[in-house]
Amino acid sequence: MAESGRAARGGTRVLGRALSFSEPSPALEIGGGGRTAAEVRVLVINTGGTIGMVPRSEGLAPEANKLAGALAKIPILHDATYAKETKLYSRLALGDDSLVLPLSKENKRIIYTIIELSPLLDSANMTPADWGKIAKCLETNYEKHDGFVILHGTDTMAYTASALSFMCENLGKTIILTGSQVPIYELRNDGRSNLLGSLLIAGQFVIPEVCLYFYNKLYRGNRVTKVDAESFNAFSSPNLPPLANAEVDITINWETVWRSNTTKKFEVHTNMNCNVGLLRIFPGITTAAVKAFLQSPVEGVVLETYGSGNAPNNQDLLEELKKATDRNIVILNCTQCLRGSVSLVYATGKTLMDAGVIPGADMTPEAALAKLAYVLGKPQLSLAEKRKMLNENLRGEITVVPIGTRITLKDSKFIQGISKYLCISRKEELEAVRDALTPALACAAAKTGDLDALKALQNMGGNLSSGDYDGRTPLHVASCEGNLELVTYLLESGATVYAKDRFGATPLMNAIKFRYDLKVLFGKGEARCEK
Ligand SMILES: NC(=O)C[C@H](N)C(=O)O
């Protein structure tokens, strides 16, 4: 490493003032097009998995304290010259576990710090207690970083991603799980590109979800399942298209990104109920086997049924399920099919509902199990409240068909007028016009306090979190204006308080600059206002 982190610790002054982790780093260099490049901070939590494994006599196993040193020697993953020339280590009081990427196409410098959990695990050995460790690590480091990457084995990555999606409550930053099929230390491997893609997305885009990045695609974490043990293309998200594609450019599918409508502070819920399980129906399954499975201490079961949620119309078996739900055991119905949803088209599915089984829509079994563990781990809730929560879409884990209130692009008089003038009619072109105009129109509406205009733009599918040419979002503008009604509406619509404009300023910093009372303006999420 060009400038030793250890040697440089302690000297944290730059431009005549001390830097704290929560302040934006100063713009330090001239990037492409003469613009200044901003530094962002990403935390990498290494939990183990093939990505950091080495061959041992008993087979591949994780090796502790090796990753950061190895990555420091890979130029696409560490720019030693930049670190030296900008005195990165002394300036930010970094240790040898921190590295910096070369300048990104988007003109950002992503500085990442690797924390290793101990012991590093093959993900086959992961338990809910390990999910809790990861969640706590995220909570402790939340305010100090712009985004998070979790290195994890692929075998149970879909389970951990699902679990973390529920455990992370009121999430406002990007969390990405990734790993590889071949160790990053091998000549030909998928670890480098998976890590690089994850860092670039976590550092540059606010996608407030627990995601999974693999083989050039970013998925919603609770929608994926591992489908291939040998291909680099190991994951599939059968019921939801990717959130982003990293091709020549990184394209974010903003319409698919989940936005929670809460202004509460980020926190993690680590009390997962472990008395849950997966029971896969198969031809000839005996009532005795089902009865044995449903005995104490089991409190929740994901029943993996056929097709659109069907189980045999075996009266004894249905009776056992009914007896279990009468004993307050919660049973969630998911399909064994890779794609599609549980529905009530067949009598064989309807009888399960009559036995008190909850339809799990198009949830993956991994997501359903994690959701059960999460909901049943909330002792303050009544059984009715838990059942209600299981039916709800908590983190985008199920597909909810919108009930016809949305104005389509073609219904909008404004877009109609423009498209007529420009002679366009294709959906993609209309969307491109909408996406190009939304930031400017929404910022103008935020300036003038026009809530109806903001609502209309949102109804057309416009992304109210998108920034204008300076990266300024409607929330930046409404914060500058101190407009409580608009700020509340935007936050409840999922606008992020962490969006940074070209100058590195967030809406919170704008509100502080204009001396507004943050607790009044940003509601209950006081800790989110600390920045
Ligand atoms: N590719 C992998 O990471 C598989 C490994 N067994 C794990 O899940 O930790």
The ligand as an SDF file (V2000), in Angstrom:
LIG
                    3D

  9  8  0  0  0  0  0  0  0  0999 V2000
  -20.0830  -20.0900   -3.9320 N   0  0  0  0  0  0  0  0  0  0  0  0
  -20.1680  -20.1600   -2.6180 C   0  0  0  0  0  0  0  0  0  0  0  0
  -19.9550  -19.1580   -1.9750 O   0  0  0  0  0  0  0  0  0  0  0  0
  -20.5150  -21.4980   -1.9970 C   0  0  0  0  0  0  0  0  0  0  0  0
  -20.0240  -21.7030   -0.5750 C   0  0  0  0  0  0  0  0  0  0  0  0
  -20.2450  -23.0540   -0.1700 N   0  0  0  0  0  0  0  0  0  0  0  0
  -20.7850  -20.8100    0.4050 C   0  0  0  0  0  0  0  0  0  0  0  0
  -21.9760  -20.6860    0.2950 O   0  0  0  0  0  0  0  0  0  0  0  0
  -20.1830  -20.2610    1.3000 O   0  0  0  0  0  0  0  0  0  0  0  0
  1  2  1  0
  2  3  2  0
  2  4  1  0
  4  5  1  0
  5  6  1  0
  5  7  1  0
  7  8  2  0
  7  9  1  0
M  END
$$$$
